[in-house]
Amino acid sequence: MHRPDAPPLSVSELNRSARQLLEGRFGEVWVEGELSGVSRPSSGHVYFTLKDEQAQLRAALFRNRARFVGAPMRDGDRVKVRGRLSIFEPRGDYQLIAEAVQATGVGELLAAFERLKARLSAEGVFANARPLPCPPRHLLVVTSPSGAAIRDVLAVLAARWPMVNVTLIPVAVQGREAVPAMISALGLLNRQSSLDPGRDAILLTRGGGSLEDLWAFNYEHLARAIFHSRLPVMSAVGHEVDVTLADFAADARAPTPSAAAERLVPDRRELTQRLEARESRLQRAVQARLDAEGQRLDHLRARLRHPGEGLERQRQALAQLTGRLTRAIQARLAEARRRQSQLERRLAAHPPGRQLTLAERRLEAARQRLATAAPRELARHRERLAGVARELQAVSPLAVLGRGYAILEDEQGRVVRRADDTAPGDRLAARLGEGRLTLEVLRCDTKPQAREQSS
């Protein structure tokens, strides 16, 4: 508490002290109220006022927190804000620094929505997937007669497929009466479908709105009524981001009423263009086929001739071939006769008897030369063989063995040249001038000179 005799505080000191006291006292709080004066400057911050029947509170949602707020913030929305109380010192404004903004009741509604959705899905209520006729013969539109949805649907149908038969079943699509009204309408339409087989599709639709506005389409009984409908149902509720249990239970879903009308009927202008394009392609194909067949006919007509003409051409060709064959045969016979005459002349000039006599004389002369030369050549080779045998005998190791020497071999047949190559107990073979001996090594003496000196 400030004493009267203390020096006065400056405005900034007072505001700073008040801010510190306020922030330390309250900390983080949740505040519920209605949005008013929502402002979004270029800085990205959001400034607004929370109010109720008796008071209001200025608040600021800075840019780094504003990007995490998914729900739109509009004047009149009732929200819950989590934040901390503070004072903007330069102006002395008492304000709430917001950390999070949540629409009041949205969390509870979404939780209930998810629980009911999971239960109905487990029961198979969302298993409908019957194809809707395109275009339907008689479309039954269940919606509010004064809403924008029916105007959008009728405008799209008139532009795309004006020949479709449409019946509006007026019902409330918001509030307490909406659910029983839509369930009753679906039941009535299914009962009447047996009397009027031309009715073949139902469109359940309404325009956009808040979550609370669309909540009638999230009731369990309505979802079950859609599931049990004998007529196929298309649901088109709200905007593209809105999803209801009626959408899941229906056979087909469209993001908006206009999109539903576009899916239910084809575009007559597009069909007309496709038909005209196909007609043009068909005409071009027919004309091309006619042109091709005309050319083929002309070609066949040009090839067609009287059979007599063909026979005459073949008769002429046969006469030409007969003449060529006759001339060829005569030429071959003349050539054969000429060659025969030539061979006869050569035979007369060189009779075989004279050639045979000359060959006999040459054979007799060769026989006489062979009889004279063979003994001389044989004697010469015998003398040369005897000389080679004497030279071989002089250097043969067998001649050395004949003088009393022997050749020692180990068990593998290798010649033993040194005593180091053996060991006591080894078995050796001795090859003599005449015969062989098998020996056993008793002792190895690797120093023969020392042994001779000692002896």
CORFENSUL-V607856 format. One record per backbone hydrogen bond with DSSP energy under -0.5 kcal/mol. NH is the residue of the N-H (numbers start at 1). CO is the residue of the C=O. E is the energy in kcal/mol with one decimal. If there is no record, write none. Layout:
nh & co & e
NH & CO & E
NH & CO & E
//
This chain:
nh & co & e
6 & 3 & -1.1
14 & 10 & -2.4
15 & 11 & -2.7
16 & 12 & -2.4
17 & 13 & -2.4
18 & 14 & -2.6
19 & 15 & -2.5
20 & 16 & -2.5
21 & 17 & -2.5
22 & 18 & -2.7
23 & 19 & -2.9
24 & 20 & -2.2
25 & 21 & -1.6
26 & 22 & -2.0
27 & 23 & -1.2
29 & 83 & -3.2
31 & 81 & -2.7
33 & 79 & -2.1
34 & 51 & -2.7
35 & 77 & -3.1
36 & 49 & -1.4
39 & 47 & -3.2
44 & 41 & -1.7
46 & 61 & -2.9
47 & 39 & -2.5
48 & 59 & -2.1
49 & 36 & -2.5
50 & 57 & -3.2
51 & 34 & -1.6
52 & 55 & -2.6
57 & 50 & -3.2
58 & 94 & -0.6
59 & 48 & -2.8
60 & 96 & -2.4
61 & 46 & -3.5
62 & 60 & -0.6
62 & 98 & -0.5
65 & 62 & -1.7
66 & 62 & -2.4
67 & 63 & -1.4
68 & 65 & -1.4
69 & 66 & -1.5
70 & 68 & -0.7
74 & 72 & -0.7
76 & 35 & -2.5
77 & 74 & -2.1
79 & 33 & -2.6
79 & 77 & -0.6
80 & 102 & -3.4
81 & 31 & -3.2
82 & 100 & -2.5
83 & 29 & -2.5
84 & 97 & -1.7
85 & 27 & -0.8
86 & 95 & -2.6
88 & 93 & -2.9
89 & 87 & -1.1
91 & 88 & -1.0
92 & 88 & -2.1
93 & 88 & -1.3
95 & 86 & -2.6
95 & 93 & -0.5
96 & 58 & -2.1
97 & 84 & -2.8
97 & 95 & -0.5
98 & 60 & -2.6
98 & 96 & -0.9
99 & 82 & -3.9
100 & 82 & -1.7
102 & 80 & -2.6
104 & 78 & -2.2
106 & 103 & -1.3
107 & 103 & -0.6
109 & 105 & -2.4
110 & 106 & -3.0
111 & 107 & -2.1
112 & 108 & -2.4
113 & 109 & -2.7
114 & 110 & -2.5
115 & 111 & -2.1
116 & 112 & -2.5
117 & 113 & -2.5
118 & 114 & -2.3
119 & 115 & -2.0
120 & 116 & -2.6
121 & 117 & -2.2
122 & 118 & -2.0
123 & 119 & -1.5
124 & 120 & -0.5
124 & 121 & -1.1
125 & 120 & -2.3
127 & 124 & -1.5
139 & 165 & -3.0
140 & 201 & -2.4
141 & 139 & -0.6
141 & 167 & -2.7
142 & 140 & -0.6
142 & 203 & -3.1
143 & 141 & -0.8
143 & 169 & -1.3
147 & 144 & -0.7
151 & 147 & -0.8
152 & 148 & -2.4
153 & 149 & -2.6
154 & 150 & -2.5
155 & 151 & -2.1
156 & 152 & -2.2
157 & 153 & -2.6
158 & 154 & -2.5
159 & 155 & -1.8
160 & 156 & -2.5
161 & 157 & -2.8
164 & 161 & -1.8
165 & 137 & -1.1
166 & 164 & -0.6
167 & 139 & -2.5
169 & 141 & -3.3
170 & 168 & -0.7
171 & 143 & -1.7
178 & 175 & -0.9
179 & 175 & -0.5
181 & 177 & -1.7
182 & 178 & -2.6
183 & 179 & -2.4
184 & 180 & -2.5
185 & 181 & -2.2
186 & 182 & -2.2
187 & 183 & -2.2
188 & 184 & -2.4
189 & 185 & -2.5
190 & 186 & -2.0
191 & 187 & -1.9
192 & 188 & -2.2
193 & 189 & -1.2
194 & 190 & -0.6
194 & 191 & -0.7
195 & 192 & -0.7
196 & 192 & -1.9
199 & 196 & -1.9
200 & 138 & -1.4
200 & 198 & -0.6
201 & 138 & -1.0
202 & 232 & -2.2
203 & 140 & -3.1
204 & 202 & -0.5
204 & 234 & -2.8
205 & 142 & -1.9
205 & 203 & -0.6
206 & 236 & -1.6
214 & 210 & -1.8
215 & 212 & -0.9
217 & 214 & -1.8
218 & 215 & -2.1
219 & 216 & -0.9
223 & 219 & -1.9
224 & 220 & -2.4
225 & 221 & -2.2
226 & 222 & -2.3
227 & 223 & -2.2
228 & 224 & -2.3
229 & 226 & -1.0
234 & 202 & -2.7
235 & 252 & -2.4
236 & 204 & -2.5
238 & 206 & -1.5
242 & 239 & -1.0
246 & 217 & -1.5
248 & 244 & -1.3
249 & 245 & -2.2
250 & 246 & -1.5
251 & 233 & -1.7
252 & 233 & -1.4
254 & 235 & -2.5
260 & 256 & -2.1
261 & 257 & -2.1
262 & 258 & -2.0
263 & 259 & -1.8
264 & 260 & -1.9
265 & 261 & -1.5
268 & 160 & -2.8
268 & 266 & -0.7
271 & 267 & -3.0
272 & 268 & -2.9
273 & 269 & -2.5
274 & 270 & -2.8
275 & 271 & -3.0
276 & 272 & -2.9
277 & 273 & -2.6
278 & 274 & -2.6
279 & 275 & -2.8
280 & 276 & -2.5
281 & 277 & -2.5
282 & 278 & -2.8
283 & 279 & -2.6
284 & 280 & -2.5
285 & 281 & -2.5
286 & 282 & -2.9
287 & 283 & -2.7
288 & 284 & -2.6
289 & 285 & -2.4
290 & 286 & -2.8
291 & 287 & -2.7
292 & 288 & -2.4
293 & 289 & -2.7
294 & 290 & -2.5
295 & 291 & -2.3
296 & 292 & -2.3
297 & 293 & -2.5
298 & 294 & -2.5
299 & 295 & -2.4
300 & 296 & -2.5
301 & 297 & -2.7
302 & 298 & -2.2
303 & 299 & -1.6
304 & 300 & -1.4
309 & 306 & -1.0
310 & 306 & -1.2
311 & 307 & -2.4
312 & 308 & -2.5
313 & 309 & -2.2
314 & 310 & -2.2
315 & 311 & -2.5
316 & 312 & -2.4
317 & 313 & -2.3
318 & 314 & -2.5
319 & 315 & -2.1
320 & 316 & -2.3
321 & 317 & -2.3
322 & 318 & -2.4
323 & 319 & -2.3
324 & 320 & -2.4
325 & 321 & -2.4
326 & 322 & -2.4
327 & 323 & -2.4
328 & 324 & -2.0
329 & 325 & -2.5
330 & 326 & -2.3
331 & 327 & -2.2
332 & 328 & -2.2
333 & 329 & -2.3
334 & 330 & -2.4
335 & 331 & -2.1
336 & 332 & -2.1
337 & 333 & -2.3
338 & 334 & -2.2
339 & 335 & -2.2
340 & 336 & -2.1
341 & 337 & -2.3
342 & 338 & -2.1
343 & 339 & -2.4
344 & 340 & -2.2
345 & 341 & -1.9
346 & 342 & -2.0
347 & 343 & -2.3
348 & 344 & -2.1
349 & 345 & -2.1
350 & 346 & -1.4
355 & 351 & -1.1
356 & 352 & -2.1
357 & 353 & -2.0
358 & 354 & -2.1
359 & 355 & -1.8
360 & 356 & -2.0
361 & 357 & -2.0
362 & 358 & -2.0
363 & 359 & -1.8
364 & 360 & -2.1
365 & 361 & -2.0
366 & 362 & -1.8
367 & 363 & -1.9
368 & 364 & -2.0
369 & 365 & -2.0
370 & 366 & -2.0
371 & 367 & -2.1
372 & 368 & -1.4
373 & 369 & -2.3
374 & 370 & -2.0
375 & 371 & -0.5
376 & 372 & -0.7
377 & 373 & -2.1
378 & 374 & -2.1
379 & 375 & -2.2
380 & 376 & -2.0
381 & 377 & -1.8
382 & 378 & -1.7
383 & 379 & -2.0
384 & 380 & -1.8
385 & 381 & -1.9
386 & 382 & -2.0
387 & 383 & -1.9
388 & 384 & -1.9
389 & 385 & -1.9
390 & 386 & -2.0
391 & 387 & -2.0
392 & 388 & -2.1
393 & 389 & -2.1
394 & 390 & -1.6
395 & 391 & -1.2
396 & 392 & -0.7
399 & 396 & -1.0
400 & 396 & -0.8
401 & 397 & -2.1
402 & 398 & -1.6
403 & 399 & -0.5
403 & 400 & -1.3
404 & 401 & -1.8
405 & 400 & -1.2
407 & 431 & -2.0
409 & 429 & -2.3
410 & 414 & -2.5
413 & 410 & -1.9
416 & 408 & -2.5
417 & 415 & -0.6
421 & 418 & -1.3
422 & 419 & -1.8
425 & 441 & -3.4
426 & 423 & -2.4
428 & 439 & -2.8
429 & 409 & -2.9
430 & 437 & -3.6
431 & 407 & -2.9
431 & 429 & -0.5
432 & 430 & -0.6
432 & 435 & -2.4
433 & 401 & -0.7
437 & 430 & -2.9
439 & 428 & -3.3
439 & 437 & -0.5
441 & 426 & -2.7
445 & 443 & -0.5
446 & 444 & -0.6
451 & 447 & -1.5
452 & 448 & -2.0
453 & 449 & -2.1
454 & 450 & -1.9
455 & 451 & -1.9
//
